[in-house]
Amino acid sequence: MTSRVMQDFDLLLPESVPEVLELLADHKDNCAILSGGTDLLVALKFDYAVDNVVSLALVPGLDGLIFDPDQGLSIGARVTIADIVKSQDVKTYYPALWQAAKVFATPQLRNTATVLGNIMRASPAGDCSLALYALGGKLRLKSASGARDVSLDDFWLSYGVTARQSNELAISLRVPPPVAGQKSAFQRMTRTTEDLSKINAAVSLTMSDGVCLSARVAMGCVGPTLIRLPRVEAMLGGAEITEDLLGQVSDMVAAEITPIDDIRSSADYRRKVAGVLVRRVINLAFTEGNNQ
């Protein structure tokens, strides 16, 4: 039996957002932000090292989960996955996100892990991140010099790398308000129930009289980052969703992904099942993904 010991670091406990931003400006790349810590604390036992860890535990105003029919859903930096599961608004209006949160890891981790932490991790296997990618959203990033909004479409740059600068704090995520006819869903495949996904998919469709007006289709574990499938989205947009069309969509998926072999699955397996998974998640959106 072996054990790993964290390297020493200074734990900093600011009590306001301005204090957090001041610390980030001072320490820059030599600090990490701690909210839920479910990824960070593991990383600190392996090959990740910083001298300073900035905790958000004492910072007020970051735990808001607020839904407004006109403004959409606001998710604060300290909102946990469990908070998402408990929200009837999320279950009703953003089914893909609720479905992803419901199967996220274990109850203990859901009680601790945060939604924005899942986004900041920039893992190509992130379940809640993938659901939000399909739904769309903008992150509010704040620094001592100001604030900016970054779309999730532009946020993940490469494996583990995001558009957040070292002096910025992700304050919240804003998900657009639901529109009439919007349906969304999430599905994944894993080795065991509580394991990380070996492949996952999420969709958000806007339907009117049986015709798909617009589509966002996202997949994980098939590239260095979470990806959208633009050719699949173009096939769905403006079309009636039929079994024939879903068959064509399923065939197209393999041409849009670049999976690799890793500890959880093989590239060949992922390529073979990806189209089937996308077809299933589209069907799920029609059966369990209504927000109306």
C-alpha contacts under 8 A as a table, 3 or more apart, distances in Angstrom:
res1	aa1	res2	aa2	distance
4	R	45	K	5.74
4	R	46	F	7.46
5	V	45	K	5.70
6	M	44	L	5.62
6	M	45	K	4.56
6	M	46	F	7.67
7	Q	44	L	6.93
7	Q	45	K	7.14
7	Q	49	A	6.92
8	D	51	D	7.22
9	F	50	V	6.67
9	F	51	D	4.60
9	F	52	N	5.33
9	F	53	V	6.80
10	D	51	D	6.07
10	D	52	N	4.74
10	D	53	V	6.15
11	L	52	N	6.07
11	L	53	V	4.98
11	L	54	V	6.21
11	L	55	S	7.02
12	L	52	N	6.96
12	L	53	V	5.95
12	L	54	V	4.80
12	L	55	S	6.04
13	L	54	V	6.30
13	L	55	S	5.40
13	L	56	L	7.07
13	L	57	A	7.34
13	L	58	L	6.70
14	P	17	V	7.75
14	P	19	E	5.52
14	P	20	V	5.81
14	P	54	V	7.41
14	P	55	S	7.07
14	P	56	L	7.10
14	P	58	L	6.57
14	P	59	V	6.61
15	E	19	E	6.68
15	E	20	V	7.80
15	E	56	L	7.88
15	E	58	L	5.08
15	E	59	V	4.64
15	E	60	P	7.27
16	S	19	E	5.26
16	S	20	V	6.45
16	S	58	L	7.54
16	S	59	V	4.86
16	S	60	P	6.59
17	V	20	V	4.99
17	V	21	L	6.26
17	V	59	V	6.50
18	P	21	L	5.08
18	P	22	E	6.18
18	P	144	A	7.19
19	E	22	E	5.09
19	E	23	L	6.31
20	V	23	L	5.22
20	V	24	L	6.23
20	V	54	V	7.20
20	V	56	L	7.94
20	V	169	L	7.86
21	L	24	L	5.03
21	L	25	A	6.11
21	L	142	K	7.62
21	L	143	S	5.60
21	L	144	A	5.42
21	L	167	N	6.78
21	L	168	E	6.91
21	L	169	L	6.97
22	E	25	A	5.12
22	E	26	D	6.22
22	E	144	A	6.44
23	L	26	D	5.04
23	L	27	H	6.07
23	L	54	V	7.65
24	L	27	H	5.34
24	L	28	K	5.30
24	L	31	C	7.23
24	L	166	S	6.86
24	L	167	N	4.74
24	L	168	E	6.99
25	A	28	K	5.45
25	A	143	S	7.75
25	A	144	A	7.09
25	A	166	S	7.86
25	A	167	N	4.99
27	H	30	N	5.37
27	H	31	C	5.94
27	H	52	N	7.61
28	K	31	C	6.39
28	K	166	S	5.25
28	K	167	N	5.61
29	D	32	A	7.86
29	D	166	S	5.65
30	N	50	V	5.24
30	N	51	D	5.96
30	N	52	N	6.38
31	C	50	V	5.43
31	C	51	D	6.20
31	C	52	N	4.49
31	C	53	V	5.34
31	C	54	V	6.90
32	A	50	V	6.86
32	A	52	N	6.52
32	A	53	V	4.83
32	A	54	V	6.05
33	I	53	V	5.83
33	I	54	V	4.81
33	I	55	S	6.00
33	I	56	L	7.41
34	L	37	G	5.44
34	L	40	L	7.16
34	L	53	V	6.45
34	L	54	V	5.78
34	L	55	S	4.56
34	L	56	L	6.16
35	S	55	S	6.13
35	S	56	L	5.44
35	S	57	A	6.66
35	S	77	A	7.83
35	S	78	R	6.40
35	S	113	A	7.84
35	S	114	T	7.16
35	S	117	G	7.31
36	G	78	R	7.53
36	G	80	T	7.81
36	G	112	T	4.98
36	G	113	A	4.63
36	G	114	T	5.71
36	G	117	G	7.27
37	G	40	L	4.90
37	G	41	L	5.49
37	G	112	T	7.65
37	G	113	A	6.87
38	T	41	L	6.05
38	T	42	V	6.82
38	T	109	L	7.09
38	T	112	T	7.13
38	T	113	A	5.84
39	D	42	V	5.40
39	D	43	A	6.21
39	D	121	R	7.71
40	L	43	A	5.03
40	L	44	L	6.15
41	L	44	L	5.14
41	L	45	K	6.71
42	V	45	K	5.37
42	V	46	F	6.95
43	A	46	F	5.24
43	A	47	D	6.59
43	A	48	Y	5.44
44	L	47	D	6.70
44	L	48	Y	5.08
44	L	49	A	5.92
45	K	48	Y	7.35
50	V	53	V	7.28
55	S	58	L	7.53
56	L	59	V	5.25
56	L	78	R	7.82
59	V	62	L	7.06
60	P	63	D	7.60
61	G	64	G	6.71
61	G	76	G	7.91
62	L	76	G	4.84
62	L	77	A	5.20
62	L	78	R	5.34
62	L	79	V	7.37
62	L	171	I	6.89
62	L	172	S	7.62
63	D	75	I	7.64
63	D	76	G	5.03
63	D	77	A	6.33
63	D	78	R	4.64
63	D	79	V	4.87
64	G	74	S	7.29
64	G	75	I	6.18
64	G	76	G	5.02
64	G	78	R	7.77
64	G	79	V	6.59
65	L	73	L	7.27
65	L	74	S	5.71
65	L	75	I	4.86
65	L	76	G	6.22
65	L	79	V	6.62
65	L	83	D	7.84
66	I	73	L	5.74
66	I	74	S	5.15
66	I	75	I	6.81
67	F	71	Q	7.53
67	F	72	G	5.69
67	F	73	L	4.43
67	F	74	S	6.38
67	F	89	D	6.81
68	D	71	Q	5.15
68	D	72	G	5.11
68	D	73	L	6.38
68	D	177	P	7.41
69	P	72	G	5.69
69	P	177	P	5.87
69	P	178	P	7.30
70	D	177	P	5.94
71	Q	176	P	6.76
71	Q	177	P	5.67
72	G	174	R	6.84
72	G	175	V	5.61
72	G	176	P	4.71
72	G	177	P	3.59
72	G	178	P	6.94
73	L	173	L	7.99
73	L	174	R	5.66
73	L	175	V	5.00
73	L	176	P	6.66
73	L	177	P	6.69
74	S	172	S	6.65
74	S	173	L	5.70
74	S	174	R	4.62
74	S	175	V	6.46
75	I	79	V	6.35
75	I	115	V	7.74
75	I	116	L	7.91
75	I	172	S	5.37
75	I	173	L	5.11
75	I	174	R	6.48
76	G	79	V	5.43
76	G	116	L	7.62
76	G	171	I	6.16
76	G	172	S	4.34
76	G	173	L	6.61
77	A	114	T	7.16
77	A	115	V	7.41
77	A	116	L	5.60
77	A	117	G	7.62
77	A	170	A	6.52
77	A	171	I	5.31
77	A	172	S	5.33
77	A	173	L	7.92
78	R	114	T	5.88
78	R	115	V	7.72
78	R	116	L	7.52
79	V	83	D	6.26
79	V	84	I	7.73
79	V	114	T	5.50
79	V	115	V	6.27
79	V	116	L	7.71
80	T	83	D	5.13
80	T	84	I	6.76
80	T	110	R	6.59
80	T	111	N	6.19
80	T	112	T	6.09
80	T	113	A	5.49
80	T	114	T	4.03
80	T	115	V	5.82
81	I	84	I	5.17
81	I	85	V	6.52
81	I	101	A	5.74
81	I	104	F	7.64
81	I	110	R	4.87
81	I	111	N	6.53
81	I	112	T	7.49
81	I	113	A	6.06
81	I	114	T	5.62
81	I	115	V	5.83
82	A	85	V	5.03
82	A	86	K	6.26
82	A	101	A	7.32
82	A	107	P	7.70
82	A	110	R	4.92
82	A	111	N	5.12
82	A	112	T	7.85
83	D	86	K	5.16
83	D	87	S	6.32
83	D	111	N	7.81
84	I	87	S	5.25
84	I	90	V	6.60
84	I	97	L	7.86
84	I	98	W	6.37
84	I	101	A	6.54
85	V	88	Q	7.97
85	V	90	V	7.76
85	V	91	K	7.50
85	V	98	W	5.83
85	V	101	A	5.96
85	V	102	K	5.84
87	S	90	V	5.35
87	S	91	K	6.41
88	Q	91	K	4.99
88	Q	92	T	6.02
89	D	92	T	5.15
89	D	93	Y	5.88
89	D	94	Y	7.57
90	V	93	Y	5.39
90	V	94	Y	4.89
90	V	95	P	6.53
90	V	97	L	7.11
90	V	98	W	5.98
91	K	94	Y	5.79
91	K	95	P	5.04
91	K	97	L	7.74
91	K	98	W	5.23
91	K	99	Q	7.85
92	T	95	P	6.18
92	T	290	N	7.53
92	T	291	N	5.32
92	T	292	Q	7.80
93	Y	178	P	6.37
93	Y	290	N	7.53
93	Y	291	N	4.42
93	Y	292	Q	7.51
94	Y	97	L	5.67
94	Y	98	W	6.53
94	Y	135	L	7.77
94	Y	178	P	7.70
94	Y	184	S	6.81
94	Y	289	G	7.95
94	Y	291	N	6.86
95	P	98	W	5.06
95	P	99	Q	5.99
95	P	183	K	7.80
95	P	184	S	5.81
95	P	185	A	5.84
95	P	186	F	7.87
95	P	288	E	7.58
95	P	289	G	5.47
95	P	290	N	7.45
95	P	291	N	7.32
96	A	99	Q	5.20
96	A	100	A	6.21
96	A	131	A	5.43
96	A	132	L	7.82
96	A	135	L	7.86
96	A	184	S	5.16
96	A	185	A	3.93
96	A	186	F	4.71
96	A	202	A	6.69
96	A	203	V	7.46
96	A	204	S	7.87
96	A	289	G	7.12
97	L	100	A	5.15
97	L	101	A	6.15
97	L	128	C	6.00
97	L	131	A	5.09
97	L	132	L	6.33
97	L	185	A	7.70
97	L	186	F	7.29
98	W	101	A	5.12
98	W	102	K	6.04
99	Q	102	K	5.14
99	Q	103	V	6.72
99	Q	185	A	7.12
99	Q	186	F	6.04
99	Q	187	Q	7.70
100	A	103	V	5.68
100	A	104	F	6.24
100	A	127	D	5.54
100	A	128	C	5.31
100	A	131	A	6.58
100	A	186	F	6.06
100	A	187	Q	7.35
101	A	104	F	5.00
101	A	110	R	7.83
101	A	127	D	7.46
101	A	128	C	6.04
103	V	106	T	7.91
103	V	193	T	7.84
103	V	194	E	7.64
104	F	110	R	6.64
104	F	127	D	7.05
104	F	128	C	7.83
104	F	194	E	7.30
105	A	109	L	6.29
105	A	110	R	6.76
105	A	193	T	7.89
105	A	194	E	4.76
105	A	195	D	6.52
105	A	196	L	7.34
106	T	109	L	5.26
106	T	110	R	6.12
106	T	194	E	6.15
107	P	110	R	4.99
107	P	111	N	6.18
108	Q	111	N	5.29
108	Q	112	T	6.74
109	L	112	T	5.14
109	L	113	A	5.62
110	R	113	A	5.45
110	R	114	T	7.81
113	A	117	G	6.95
113	A	118	N	7.55
114	T	117	G	5.01
114	T	118	N	6.36
115	V	118	N	5.18
115	V	119	I	6.59
115	V	128	C	6.87
115	V	129	S	7.61
116	L	119	I	4.93
116	L	120	M	6.11
116	L	170	A	7.43
116	L	172	S	7.42
116	L	173	L	7.45
117	G	120	M	4.99
117	G	121	R	6.10
118	N	121	R	5.32
118	N	122	A	7.18
118	N	123	S	7.82
118	N	126	G	6.47
118	N	128	C	6.97
118	N	129	S	6.22
119	I	122	A	5.69
119	I	123	S	7.83
119	I	126	G	7.54
119	I	128	C	7.89
119	I	129	S	5.34
120	M	162	T	7.03
121	R	160	G	6.10
122	A	126	G	7.49
122	A	156	W	6.16
122	A	158	S	7.87
122	A	159	Y	6.40
122	A	160	G	4.63
122	A	161	V	6.26
122	A	162	T	6.62
122	A	225	T	7.01
123	S	126	G	5.42
123	S	159	Y	6.52
123	S	160	G	5.96
123	S	225	T	6.55
123	S	226	L	7.46
124	P	159	Y	7.03
124	P	220	G	5.26
124	P	221	C	5.20
124	P	222	V	7.54
124	P	223	G	6.81
124	P	224	P	6.04
124	P	225	T	4.37
124	P	226	L	4.69
125	A	130	L	7.88
125	A	196	L	6.93
125	A	197	S	5.86
125	A	198	K	7.21
125	A	199	I	7.14
125	A	200	N	7.31
125	A	220	G	5.14
125	A	221	C	5.04
125	A	226	L	7.17
126	G	129	S	5.21
126	G	130	L	5.99
126	G	197	S	7.77
126	G	220	G	7.16
126	G	226	L	7.87
127	D	130	L	5.17
127	D	131	A	6.42
127	D	188	R	7.97
127	D	197	S	7.47
127	D	200	N	7.21
127	D	220	G	7.94
128	C	131	A	5.13
128	C	132	L	6.19
129	S	132	L	5.15
129	S	133	Y	6.06
130	L	133	Y	4.91
130	L	134	A	6.40
130	L	200	N	7.95
130	L	201	A	7.21
130	L	202	A	6.46
130	L	218	A	6.57
130	L	219	M	6.87
130	L	220	G	6.72
130	L	226	L	6.64
131	A	134	A	5.27
131	A	135	L	6.34
131	A	185	A	7.67
131	A	186	F	6.24
131	A	201	A	7.86
131	A	202	A	5.43
131	A	203	V	7.49
131	A	218	A	7.84
132	L	135	L	4.88
132	L	136	G	5.74
132	L	137	G	6.85
132	L	175	V	7.70
133	Y	136	G	5.06
133	Y	137	G	7.18
133	Y	152	L	6.27
133	Y	153	D	7.22
133	Y	218	A	6.72
134	A	202	A	5.83
134	A	203	V	5.33
134	A	204	S	5.61
134	A	216	R	5.26
134	A	217	V	5.80
134	A	218	A	5.56
134	A	228	R	7.85
135	L	175	V	7.12
135	L	176	P	7.75
135	L	184	S	7.57
135	L	203	V	7.44
135	L	204	S	5.74
135	L	216	R	7.21
136	G	151	S	7.68
136	G	152	L	6.62
136	G	153	D	7.61
136	G	175	V	6.16
136	G	176	P	6.91
137	G	151	S	5.90
137	G	152	L	5.82
137	G	173	L	6.57
137	G	174	R	5.42
137	G	175	V	4.32
137	G	176	P	6.24
138	K	149	D	5.94
138	K	150	V	5.29
138	K	151	S	4.23
138	K	152	L	5.84
138	K	173	L	5.61
138	K	174	R	5.32
138	K	175	V	6.71
139	L	149	D	5.40
139	L	150	V	5.17
139	L	151	S	6.25
139	L	152	L	7.04
139	L	170	A	6.72
139	L	171	I	7.54
139	L	172	S	5.89
139	L	173	L	4.43
139	L	174	R	6.45
140	R	147	A	6.91
140	R	148	R	5.88
140	R	149	D	4.61
140	R	150	V	6.66
140	R	170	A	5.88
140	R	171	I	5.60
140	R	172	S	5.40
140	R	173	L	6.16
140	R	174	R	7.83
141	L	147	A	5.58
141	L	148	R	5.41
141	L	149	D	6.14
141	L	150	V	7.46
141	L	164	R	7.29
141	L	168	E	5.89
141	L	169	L	5.50
141	L	170	A	4.53
141	L	171	I	5.90
141	L	172	S	7.66
142	K	145	S	7.94
142	K	146	G	5.91
142	K	147	A	4.26
142	K	148	R	6.57
142	K	168	E	5.17
142	K	169	L	5.22
142	K	170	A	6.44
142	K	171	I	6.68
143	S	146	G	5.32
143	S	147	A	6.12
143	S	167	N	5.79
143	S	168	E	4.54
143	S	169	L	6.44
144	A	167	N	7.71
144	A	168	E	7.91
150	V	154	D	6.74
150	V	155	F	6.55
151	S	154	D	5.44
151	S	155	F	6.30
152	L	155	F	4.88
152	L	156	W	7.23
153	D	156	W	7.54
154	D	157	L	7.29
154	D	163	A	7.45
155	F	162	T	5.43
155	F	163	A	5.07
155	F	164	R	7.64
156	W	159	Y	7.74
156	W	160	G	7.85
156	W	161	V	6.24
156	W	162	T	4.61
156	W	163	A	6.55
156	W	225	T	6.58
156	W	226	L	7.69
157	L	161	V	5.52
157	L	162	T	5.22
157	L	163	A	6.61
157	L	225	T	7.49
158	S	161	V	5.11
158	S	162	T	7.09
158	S	224	P	5.98
158	S	225	T	5.78
159	Y	224	P	5.04
159	Y	225	T	5.57
164	R	168	E	6.30
164	R	169	L	7.87
164	R	170	A	7.85
165	Q	168	E	5.35
178	P	182	Q	6.52
178	P	291	N	7.39
179	V	182	Q	5.61
179	V	206	T	7.55
180	A	206	T	7.48
180	A	207	M	7.92
180	A	292	Q	7.01
181	G	205	L	7.94
181	G	206	T	5.31
181	G	207	M	4.79
181	G	208	S	6.09
181	G	290	N	7.58
181	G	291	N	7.60
181	G	292	Q	7.01
182	Q	204	S	6.94
182	Q	205	L	5.56
182	Q	206	T	4.28
182	Q	207	M	6.14
182	Q	290	N	6.68
182	Q	291	N	6.39
182	Q	292	Q	7.77
183	K	204	S	5.69
183	K	205	L	5.17
183	K	206	T	6.31
183	K	207	M	7.54
183	K	285	A	5.48
183	K	286	F	6.69
183	K	289	G	4.74
183	K	290	N	4.83
183	K	291	N	6.28
184	S	202	A	7.35
184	S	203	V	5.37
184	S	204	S	4.21
184	S	205	L	6.15
184	S	282	I	7.98
184	S	285	A	4.94
184	S	289	G	4.76
184	S	290	N	7.03
185	A	202	A	5.62
185	A	203	V	5.60
185	A	204	S	6.82
185	A	281	V	5.97
185	A	282	I	7.12
185	A	284	L	6.12
185	A	285	A	4.72
185	A	288	E	7.37
185	A	289	G	5.45
186	F	200	N	7.58
186	F	201	A	5.84
186	F	202	A	4.27
186	F	203	V	6.70
186	F	281	V	6.08
186	F	284	L	7.97
187	Q	200	N	5.79
187	Q	201	A	5.57
187	Q	202	A	6.47
187	Q	277	L	7.43
187	Q	280	R	7.97
187	Q	281	V	5.93
188	R	197	S	6.13
188	R	198	K	7.62
188	R	199	I	5.83
188	R	200	N	3.96
188	R	201	A	6.24
188	R	277	L	7.76
189	M	197	S	5.72
189	M	198	K	5.85
189	M	199	I	5.49
189	M	200	N	6.17
190	T	193	T	6.42
190	T	194	E	7.97
190	T	195	D	6.11
190	T	196	L	6.42
190	T	197	S	4.75
190	T	198	K	5.23
190	T	199	I	7.19
191	R	195	D	6.44
191	R	197	S	7.70
191	R	198	K	7.22
191	R	264	R	7.12
192	T	195	D	5.34
197	S	200	N	6.28
197	S	221	C	7.44
198	K	221	C	6.11
198	K	264	R	5.64
198	K	265	S	6.08
198	K	270	R	7.94
199	I	219	M	7.49
199	I	220	G	5.77
199	I	221	C	5.00
199	I	222	V	7.04
199	I	270	R	6.76
199	I	274	A	7.52
200	N	219	M	5.69
200	N	220	G	5.14
200	N	221	C	6.84
200	N	277	L	7.57
201	A	217	V	7.50
201	A	218	A	5.70
201	A	219	M	4.35
201	A	220	G	6.31
201	A	277	L	6.79
201	A	278	V	6.12
201	A	281	V	6.86
202	A	217	V	6.00
202	A	218	A	5.30
202	A	219	M	6.45
202	A	278	V	7.63
202	A	281	V	6.55
203	V	215	A	7.17
203	V	216	R	5.59
203	V	217	V	4.51
203	V	218	A	6.29
203	V	281	V	6.90
203	V	282	I	6.57
203	V	285	A	7.45
204	S	215	A	5.78
204	S	216	R	5.18
204	S	217	V	6.63
204	S	285	A	7.79
205	L	212	C	6.58
205	L	213	L	7.57
205	L	214	S	5.93
205	L	215	A	4.57
205	L	216	R	6.54
205	L	285	A	7.94
206	T	212	C	5.78
206	T	213	L	5.45
206	T	214	S	5.35
206	T	215	A	6.50
207	M	210	G	6.21
207	M	211	V	5.52
207	M	212	C	4.52
207	M	213	L	5.63
207	M	214	S	7.50
208	S	211	V	5.27
208	S	212	C	6.50
208	S	213	L	6.78
210	G	240	E	5.74
210	G	241	I	6.94
211	V	238	G	6.18
211	V	239	A	5.39
211	V	240	E	4.36
211	V	241	I	6.64
212	C	215	A	7.08
212	C	236	L	6.24
212	C	237	G	5.41
212	C	238	G	5.31
212	C	239	A	5.51
212	C	240	E	6.12
212	C	241	I	6.92
213	L	237	G	5.38
213	L	238	G	5.10
213	L	239	A	7.54
214	S	233	E	7.54
214	S	236	L	7.24
214	S	237	G	4.76
214	S	238	G	6.93
215	A	233	E	5.31
215	A	234	A	7.82
215	A	236	L	6.46
215	A	237	G	5.97
216	R	228	R	7.20
216	R	229	L	7.84
216	R	233	E	6.05
217	V	228	R	5.60
217	V	229	L	5.72
217	V	230	P	7.73
217	V	232	V	7.32
217	V	233	E	6.22
218	A	226	L	7.12
218	A	227	I	5.57
218	A	228	R	4.22
218	A	229	L	6.10
219	M	222	V	6.89
219	M	226	L	6.01
219	M	227	I	5.52
219	M	228	R	6.30
219	M	229	L	7.59
220	G	223	G	7.10
220	G	225	T	7.22
220	G	226	L	4.78
220	G	227	I	6.52
221	C	224	P	7.68
221	C	225	T	7.66
221	C	226	L	7.06
221	C	259	P	6.74
222	V	225	T	7.91
222	V	226	L	7.58
222	V	227	I	7.84
222	V	257	I	5.57
222	V	258	T	5.40
222	V	259	P	3.98
222	V	260	I	7.01
222	V	270	R	7.21
223	G	226	L	6.66
223	G	227	I	7.04
223	G	257	I	6.49
223	G	258	T	5.16
223	G	259	P	5.38
223	G	260	I	7.47
229	L	232	V	5.42
229	L	233	E	6.18
229	L	253	V	7.37
229	L	256	E	6.25
230	P	233	E	4.95
230	P	234	A	6.11
231	R	234	A	5.04
231	R	235	M	6.28
231	R	252	M	7.61
231	R	256	E	7.62
232	V	235	M	5.07
232	V	236	L	6.38
232	V	249	V	5.92
232	V	252	M	6.66
232	V	253	V	6.83
233	E	236	L	5.20
233	E	237	G	6.06
234	A	237	G	5.19
235	M	238	G	7.91
235	M	239	A	7.18
235	M	249	V	7.12
236	L	239	A	5.44
236	L	240	E	7.68
236	L	241	I	7.21
236	L	245	L	7.98
236	L	249	V	8.00
240	E	245	L	8.00
241	I	245	L	6.24
241	I	246	L	7.00
242	T	245	L	5.15
242	T	246	L	6.23
243	E	246	L	5.03
243	E	247	G	6.18
244	D	247	G	5.12
244	D	248	Q	6.49
245	L	248	Q	5.06
245	L	249	V	6.15
246	L	249	V	4.85
246	L	250	S	6.01
246	L	279	R	6.06
247	G	250	S	5.09
247	G	251	D	6.37
247	G	279	R	7.71
248	Q	251	D	5.15
248	Q	252	M	6.25
249	V	252	M	5.08
249	V	253	V	6.40
249	V	275	G	7.14
249	V	279	R	7.32
250	S	253	V	5.57
250	S	254	A	7.84
250	S	274	A	7.67
250	S	275	G	3.92
250	S	276	V	5.92
250	S	278	V	6.69
250	S	279	R	6.01
251	D	254	A	6.53
251	D	275	G	6.11
252	M	255	A	5.64
252	M	256	E	7.14
252	M	275	G	7.31
253	V	256	E	5.41
253	V	257	I	6.85
253	V	274	A	6.57
253	V	275	G	5.15
253	V	278	V	7.82
254	A	257	I	5.68
254	A	271	R	5.57
254	A	272	K	7.40
254	A	274	A	6.71
254	A	275	G	6.55
257	I	271	R	7.52
258	T	267	A	7.92
259	P	266	S	7.85
259	P	267	A	4.84
259	P	268	D	7.88
259	P	270	R	6.57
259	P	271	R	6.86
260	I	266	S	6.32
260	I	267	A	4.41
261	D	264	R	7.99
261	D	265	S	6.06
261	D	266	S	4.10
261	D	267	A	4.79
261	D	268	D	7.91
262	D	265	S	5.64
262	D	266	S	6.15
262	D	267	A	7.97
265	S	269	Y	6.88
265	S	270	R	7.17
266	S	269	Y	5.30
266	S	270	R	6.31
267	A	270	R	5.19
267	A	271	R	6.08
268	D	271	R	5.17
268	D	272	K	6.24
269	Y	272	K	5.14
269	Y	273	V	6.24
270	R	273	V	5.34
270	R	274	A	5.69
271	R	274	A	5.48
271	R	275	G	7.71
272	K	275	G	7.06
272	K	276	V	7.88
273	V	276	V	5.21
273	V	277	L	6.17
274	A	277	L	5.15
274	A	278	V	6.30
275	G	278	V	5.17
275	G	279	R	6.22
276	V	279	R	5.15
276	V	280	R	6.19
277	L	280	R	5.02
277	L	281	V	6.16
278	V	281	V	5.17
278	V	282	I	6.24
279	R	282	I	5.27
279	R	283	N	6.37
280	R	283	N	5.12
280	R	284	L	6.10
281	V	284	L	4.82
281	V	285	A	6.17
282	I	285	A	5.11
282	I	286	F	6.76
283	N	286	F	5.28
283	N	287	T	6.56
284	L	287	T	5.09
284	L	288	E	5.66
284	L	289	G	6.56
285	A	288	E	5.49
285	A	289	G	4.05
285	A	290	N	6.95
286	F	289	G	5.72
286	F	290	N	6.84
287	T	290	N	7.43
